[in-house]
């Protein structure tokens, strides 16, 4: 059901339908060929127990398309976008045009957009149109979290919440039914290259219990300070999707470090 094929659909409803039930394919939308990218049924569920998502914040922006293609060829699963506005967090990074540029370059892997902006609703449709597969945001950055999650879903993307190190878990209580991903920050957001906050392990265990008790298919993503020497412990605490920036892009051989991460993850029992 989730193979790679071509389909002819017309309108946004058709696009959302094929995103919801099919794999990576090209669709003719009202006569225009448009790339559609790996949806939840393939990349969130059927691909692997563990997903590695390099953060392009640490990539070489002078040759971004080549660098992203290289890290995907090395075995990465997802492209992670860190979007910062110099308002919600003290840094300024990239917007929808970069996402669109990667799609135009030929990047077909899922793009995981982490919004560190306030407010969030204004920019969600722009990233969806630019080719985002998954959009996550911080509850502190939205006046109406439920509505923001609904907006992401309406745009045909998967949706998630991001919890800062000090953000309590209570914000998850009434929106679990709308979540495809819960992203825990294991550093304070704003800059790459920071060290993992050890207390995040207990938080991971708590969120994993919440997910398991809910019976829902929700990925548990971790972002910040993830490296070869701690990825096994992080996975044992419950994470199944790992954002790694400098740990991958600072190495000359991306495949070597991703293979090392996979080797560590192979010891984790699920």
C-alpha positions as a LaTeX table, in Angstrom:
\begin{tabular}{lrrr}
\hline
Residue & $x$ (\AA) & $y$ (\AA) & $z$ (\AA) \\
\hline
Unk1 & 0.00 & 0.00 & 0.00 \\
Unk2 & 2.90 & 2.34 & 0.68 \\
Unk3 & 4.87 & 1.76 & $-2.48$ \\
Unk4 & 6.49 & 4.25 & $-4.82$ \\
Unk5 & 4.28 & 5.15 & $-7.76$ \\
Unk6 & 2.66 & 7.95 & $-9.71$ \\
Unk7 & $-0.91$ & 9.08 & $-9.18$ \\
Unk8 & $-3.20$ & 11.67 & $-10.69$ \\
Unk9 & $-5.13$ & 13.76 & $-8.19$ \\
Unk10 & $-6.76$ & 17.14 & $-8.27$ \\
Unk11 & $-6.73$ & 19.68 & $-5.47$ \\
Unk12 & $-5.44$ & 19.84 & $-1.92$ \\
Unk13 & $-7.84$ & 17.14 & $-0.69$ \\
Unk14 & $-6.35$ & 14.66 & $-3.13$ \\
Unk15 & $-2.83$ & 15.60 & $-2.12$ \\
Unk16 & $-3.64$ & 15.14 & 1.56 \\
Unk17 & $-5.31$ & 11.79 & 0.85 \\
Unk18 & $-2.31$ & 10.34 & $-0.94$ \\
Unk19 & 0.03 & 11.76 & 1.71 \\
Unk20 & $-2.05$ & 9.97 & 4.30 \\
Unk21 & $-2.13$ & 6.51 & 2.71 \\
Unk22 & 0.78 & 6.20 & 0.29 \\
Unk23 & 4.55 & 6.24 & 0.05 \\
Unk24 & 6.93 & 8.52 & $-1.80$ \\
Unk25 & 5.60 & 9.27 & $-5.25$ \\
Unk26 & 5.04 & 11.97 & $-7.83$ \\
Unk27 & 1.48 & 13.15 & $-8.32$ \\
Unk28 & $-0.10$ & 15.03 & $-11.16$ \\
Unk29 & $-2.06$ & 17.73 & $-9.38$ \\
Unk30 & $-4.51$ & 19.31 & $-11.85$ \\
Unk31 & $-2.07$ & 18.56 & $-14.65$ \\
Unk32 & 1.03 & 19.79 & $-12.84$ \\
Unk33 & 3.66 & 17.33 & $-11.64$ \\
Unk34 & 4.42 & 17.87 & $-7.96$ \\
Unk35 & 6.60 & 15.83 & $-5.60$ \\
Unk36 & 4.89 & 14.33 & $-2.57$ \\
Unk37 & 7.01 & 13.08 & 0.26 \\
Unk38 & 7.13 & 10.19 & 2.68 \\
Unk39 & 4.13 & 10.35 & 5.00 \\
Unk40 & 3.55 & 8.85 & 8.39 \\
Unk41 & 2.52 & 5.40 & 7.18 \\
Unk42 & 6.01 & 4.88 & 5.76 \\
Unk43 & 8.56 & 7.02 & 7.57 \\
Unk44 & 6.91 & 7.22 & 10.99 \\
Unk45 & 5.83 & 3.61 & 11.28 \\
Unk46 & 7.17 & 1.20 & 8.69 \\
Unk47 & 10.74 & 2.35 & 8.14 \\
Unk48 & 12.71 & 1.66 & 11.30 \\
Unk49 & 12.40 & 1.41 & 15.05 \\
Unk50 & 14.85 & 4.31 & 15.32 \\
Unk51 & 15.10 & 7.37 & 13.08 \\
Unk52 & 18.19 & 9.57 & 12.82 \\
Unk53 & 17.49 & 13.20 & 11.91 \\
Unk54 & 20.58 & 15.34 & 11.25 \\
Unk55 & 20.01 & 19.01 & 12.03 \\
Unk56 & 21.03 & 21.18 & 9.11 \\
Unk57 & 21.82 & 23.98 & 11.56 \\
Unk58 & 25.26 & 22.35 & 11.68 \\
Unk59 & 25.55 & 21.71 & 7.94 \\
Unk60 & 27.61 & 23.70 & 5.44 \\
Unk61 & 25.23 & 26.42 & 4.24 \\
Unk62 & 27.56 & 27.34 & 1.38 \\
Unk63 & 26.68 & 23.97 & $-0.21$ \\
Unk64 & 23.56 & 23.00 & 1.67 \\
Unk65 & 21.90 & 20.91 & $-1.02$ \\
Unk66 & 25.01 & 18.81 & $-1.53$ \\
Unk67 & 25.57 & 18.43 & 2.22 \\
Unk68 & 21.99 & 17.30 & 2.88 \\
Unk69 & 22.12 & 14.85 & $-0.03$ \\
Unk70 & 25.40 & 13.51 & 1.31 \\
Unk71 & 24.11 & 12.91 & 4.85 \\
Unk72 & 20.99 & 11.18 & 3.52 \\
Unk73 & 23.12 & 8.94 & 1.31 \\
Unk74 & 25.13 & 8.13 & 4.44 \\
Unk75 & 22.05 & 6.62 & 6.07 \\
Unk76 & 20.13 & 9.46 & 7.72 \\
Unk77 & 16.35 & 9.13 & 7.73 \\
Unk78 & 14.97 & 12.65 & 8.22 \\
Unk79 & 16.15 & 16.22 & 7.60 \\
Unk80 & 15.71 & 18.35 & 10.74 \\
Unk81 & 15.09 & 22.10 & 10.34 \\
Unk82 & 15.76 & 24.40 & 13.29 \\
Unk83 & 13.75 & 27.56 & 12.62 \\
Unk84 & 14.60 & 30.47 & 14.95 \\
Unk85 & 13.29 & 34.03 & 14.93 \\
Unk86 & 15.63 & 35.91 & 17.33 \\
Unk87 & 12.54 & 36.57 & 19.43 \\
Unk88 & 11.39 & 33.32 & 21.00 \\
Unk89 & 15.03 & 32.15 & 21.04 \\
Unk90 & 18.21 & 34.27 & 20.76 \\
Unk91 & 19.23 & 33.26 & 17.27 \\
Unk92 & 18.09 & 33.78 & 13.67 \\
Unk93 & 18.26 & 30.93 & 11.18 \\
Unk94 & 16.20 & 29.79 & 8.18 \\
Unk95 & 12.71 & 30.07 & 6.73 \\
Unk96 & 10.38 & 28.35 & 4.24 \\
Unk97 & 12.45 & 29.42 & 1.22 \\
Unk98 & 15.29 & 27.14 & 2.33 \\
Unk99 & 12.86 & 24.25 & 2.73 \\
Unk100 & 11.49 & 24.89 & $-0.76$ \\
Unk101 & 15.02 & 25.18 & $-2.15$ \\
Unk102 & 15.92 & 21.73 & $-0.82$ \\
Unk103 & 12.78 & 20.25 & $-2.35$ \\
Unk104 & 13.61 & 21.95 & $-5.65$ \\
Unk105 & 17.14 & 20.58 & $-5.39$ \\
Unk106 & 15.67 & 17.09 & $-5.28$ \\
Unk107 & 15.64 & 16.24 & $-1.58$ \\
Unk108 & 12.72 & 13.82 & $-1.10$ \\
Unk109 & 13.39 & 12.68 & 2.47 \\
Unk110 & 10.97 & 13.77 & 5.19 \\
Unk111 & 11.62 & 17.30 & 6.45 \\
Unk112 & 11.05 & 17.78 & 10.17 \\
Unk113 & 10.47 & 21.48 & 10.86 \\
Unk114 & 11.06 & 22.57 & 14.47 \\
Unk115 & 9.57 & 26.04 & 14.91 \\
Unk116 & 11.24 & 28.18 & 17.57 \\
Unk117 & 9.21 & 31.24 & 16.63 \\
Unk118 & 6.44 & 33.28 & 18.20 \\
Unk119 & 3.68 & 33.38 & 17.10 \\
Unk120 & 3.65 & 30.10 & 15.19 \\
Unk121 & 0.38 & 30.09 & 13.24 \\
Unk122 & 1.43 & 32.65 & 10.64 \\
Unk123 & 4.33 & 30.57 & 9.31 \\
Unk124 & 2.84 & 27.06 & 9.48 \\
Unk125 & 1.09 & 27.22 & 6.06 \\
Unk126 & 4.26 & 28.59 & 4.45 \\
Unk127 & 6.35 & 25.63 & 5.61 \\
Unk128 & 3.65 & 23.16 & 4.63 \\
Unk129 & 3.54 & 24.65 & 1.14 \\
Unk130 & 7.35 & 24.57 & 0.97 \\
Unk131 & 7.43 & 20.81 & 1.53 \\
Unk132 & 7.53 & 20.16 & 5.28 \\
Unk133 & 6.49 & 16.65 & 6.33 \\
Unk134 & 6.31 & 17.27 & 10.08 \\
Unk135 & 5.93 & 20.57 & 11.96 \\
Unk136 & 6.56 & 20.93 & 15.69 \\
Unk137 & 6.32 & 23.98 & 17.93 \\
Unk138 & 6.66 & 25.02 & 21.56 \\
Unk139 & 3.42 & 25.38 & 23.56 \\
Unk140 & 4.74 & 28.63 & 25.07 \\
Unk141 & 4.80 & 30.12 & 21.56 \\
Unk142 & 1.09 & 29.59 & 20.84 \\
Unk143 & $-1.89$ & 31.20 & 22.55 \\
Unk144 & $-4.07$ & 28.29 & 21.39 \\
Unk145 & $-2.08$ & 25.05 & 21.24 \\
Unk146 & $-4.99$ & 22.89 & 20.11 \\
Unk147 & $-5.77$ & 25.26 & 17.26 \\
Unk148 & $-2.13$ & 25.40 & 16.14 \\
Unk149 & $-1.95$ & 21.60 & 16.07 \\
Unk150 & $-5.16$ & 21.53 & 14.05 \\
Unk151 & $-3.75$ & 24.05 & 11.60 \\
Unk152 & $-0.72$ & 21.85 & 10.97 \\
Unk153 & $-2.96$ & 18.85 & 10.30 \\
Unk154 & $-5.17$ & 20.90 & 7.98 \\
Unk155 & $-2.08$ & 21.67 & 5.90 \\
Unk156 & $-1.43$ & 17.96 & 5.37 \\
Unk157 & 1.55 & 17.67 & 7.72 \\
Unk158 & 2.22 & 15.62 & 10.82 \\
Unk159 & 2.14 & 17.63 & 14.06 \\
Unk160 & 4.06 & 17.69 & 17.30 \\
Unk161 & 4.84 & 19.62 & 20.45 \\
Unk162 & 8.30 & 20.57 & 21.70 \\
Unk163 & 9.05 & 20.70 & 25.42 \\
Unk164 & 11.95 & 22.76 & 26.73 \\
Unk165 & 14.02 & 21.30 & 29.59 \\
Unk166 & 11.89 & 23.08 & 32.21 \\
Unk167 & 8.50 & 22.75 & 30.46 \\
Unk168 & 6.13 & 20.52 & 32.49 \\
Unk169 & 4.35 & 17.57 & 30.92 \\
Unk170 & 0.88 & 18.86 & 31.81 \\
Unk171 & 0.63 & 20.63 & 28.44 \\
Unk172 & 0.35 & 17.20 & 26.78 \\
Unk173 & $-2.69$ & 16.07 & 28.74 \\
Unk174 & $-5.50$ & 17.24 & 26.47 \\
Unk175 & $-3.79$ & 17.10 & 23.06 \\
Unk176 & $-2.35$ & 13.58 & 22.89 \\
Unk177 & $-4.95$ & 12.67 & 20.26 \\
Unk178 & $-3.53$ & 15.32 & 17.92 \\
Unk179 & 0.16 & 14.45 & 18.30 \\
Unk180 & 2.32 & 12.44 & 15.92 \\
Unk181 & 5.56 & 13.44 & 17.67 \\
Unk182 & 6.64 & 14.70 & 21.06 \\
Unk183 & 10.03 & 16.39 & 20.90 \\
Unk184 & 12.00 & 16.84 & 24.12 \\
Unk185 & 14.76 & 19.42 & 24.18 \\
Unk186 & 17.83 & 18.11 & 26.00 \\
Unk187 & 19.51 & 21.53 & 25.74 \\
Unk188 & 18.11 & 25.03 & 26.01 \\
Unk189 & 17.07 & 25.99 & 22.47 \\
Unk190 & 18.88 & 28.61 & 20.45 \\
Unk191 & 22.28 & 27.24 & 19.47 \\
Unk192 & 23.84 & 23.99 & 18.29 \\
Unk193 & 26.77 & 22.20 & 19.87 \\
Unk194 & 25.49 & 22.22 & 23.46 \\
Unk195 & 25.89 & 19.37 & 25.97 \\
Unk196 & 23.08 & 16.96 & 26.81 \\
Unk197 & 21.20 & 17.80 & 30.04 \\
Unk198 & 21.24 & 14.52 & 32.05 \\
Unk199 & 17.89 & 15.18 & 33.74 \\
Unk200 & 16.22 & 14.77 & 30.34 \\
Unk201 & 16.54 & 10.99 & 30.72 \\
Unk202 & 13.96 & 10.92 & 33.52 \\
Unk203 & 11.68 & 13.15 & 31.47 \\
Unk204 & 12.02 & 10.78 & 28.51 \\
Unk205 & 10.95 & 7.86 & 30.69 \\
Unk206 & 7.90 & 9.78 & 31.89 \\
Unk207 & 6.84 & 10.73 & 28.37 \\
Unk208 & 7.41 & 7.19 & 27.12 \\
Unk209 & 5.01 & 5.94 & 29.81 \\
Unk210 & 2.42 & 8.53 & 28.76 \\
Unk211 & 2.70 & 7.46 & 25.13 \\
Unk212 & 2.49 & 3.76 & 25.94 \\
Unk213 & $-0.50$ & 4.29 & 28.24 \\
Unk214 & $-2.28$ & 6.31 & 25.56 \\
Unk215 & $-2.00$ & 3.45 & 23.07 \\
Unk216 & $-1.27$ & 5.99 & 20.34 \\
Unk217 & 1.35 & 5.85 & 17.62 \\
Unk218 & 3.48 & 8.81 & 18.72 \\
Unk219 & 7.19 & 9.20 & 18.03 \\
Unk220 & 9.37 & 10.40 & 20.92 \\
Unk221 & 12.07 & 12.67 & 19.53 \\
Unk222 & 15.11 & 14.06 & 21.35 \\
Unk223 & 17.10 & 17.13 & 20.33 \\
Unk224 & 20.33 & 18.42 & 21.85 \\
Unk225 & 23.71 & 16.92 & 22.65 \\
Unk226 & 22.96 & 13.55 & 21.05 \\
Unk227 & 26.20 & 11.69 & 20.26 \\
Unk228 & 27.51 & 8.21 & 19.66 \\
Unk229 & 28.52 & 7.80 & 23.29 \\
Unk230 & 25.06 & 8.61 & 24.74 \\
Unk231 & 22.55 & 7.60 & 22.05 \\
Unk232 & 22.11 & 4.09 & 23.49 \\
Unk233 & 21.23 & 5.41 & 26.96 \\
Unk234 & 18.85 & 7.94 & 25.42 \\
Unk235 & 17.10 & 5.21 & 23.43 \\
Unk236 & 16.85 & 2.99 & 26.51 \\
Unk237 & 15.04 & 5.87 & 28.24 \\
Unk238 & 12.40 & 5.83 & 25.50 \\
Unk239 & 13.45 & 7.99 & 22.56 \\
Unk240 & 13.04 & 6.60 & 19.05 \\
Unk241 & 13.93 & 9.62 & 16.91 \\
Unk242 & 17.26 & 11.39 & 17.35 \\
Unk243 & 18.26 & 14.86 & 16.21 \\
Unk244 & 22.03 & 15.18 & 15.90 \\
Unk245 & 23.78 & 18.19 & 14.43 \\
Unk246 & 27.43 & 18.79 & 15.23 \\
Unk247 & 27.90 & 15.12 & 16.19 \\
Unk248 & 27.37 & 14.23 & 12.53 \\
Unk249 & 28.28 & 17.29 & 10.48 \\
Unk250 & 31.55 & 17.94 & 12.35 \\
Unk251 & 32.86 & 14.55 & 11.19 \\
Unk252 & 34.35 & 14.18 & 7.70 \\
Unk253 & 32.70 & 10.78 & 7.19 \\
Unk254 & 28.95 & 11.07 & 7.83 \\
Unk255 & 28.36 & 7.39 & 7.14 \\
Unk256 & 30.90 & 6.32 & 9.73 \\
Unk257 & 29.24 & 8.27 & 12.54 \\
Unk258 & 25.71 & 7.26 & 11.53 \\
Unk259 & 26.82 & 3.63 & 11.38 \\
Unk260 & 28.31 & 4.01 & 14.86 \\
Unk261 & 25.00 & 5.39 & 16.12 \\
Unk262 & 23.10 & 2.51 & 14.51 \\
Unk263 & 25.49 & 0.04 & 16.13 \\
Unk264 & 24.76 & 1.53 & 19.56 \\
Unk265 & 21.02 & 1.46 & 18.89 \\
Unk266 & 21.18 & $-2.20$ & 17.86 \\
Unk267 & 21.79 & $-3.07$ & 21.52 \\
Unk268 & 18.51 & $-1.47$ & 22.64 \\
Unk269 & 15.56 & $-3.79$ & 23.16 \\
Unk270 & 12.14 & $-2.38$ & 22.21 \\
\hline
\end{tabular}
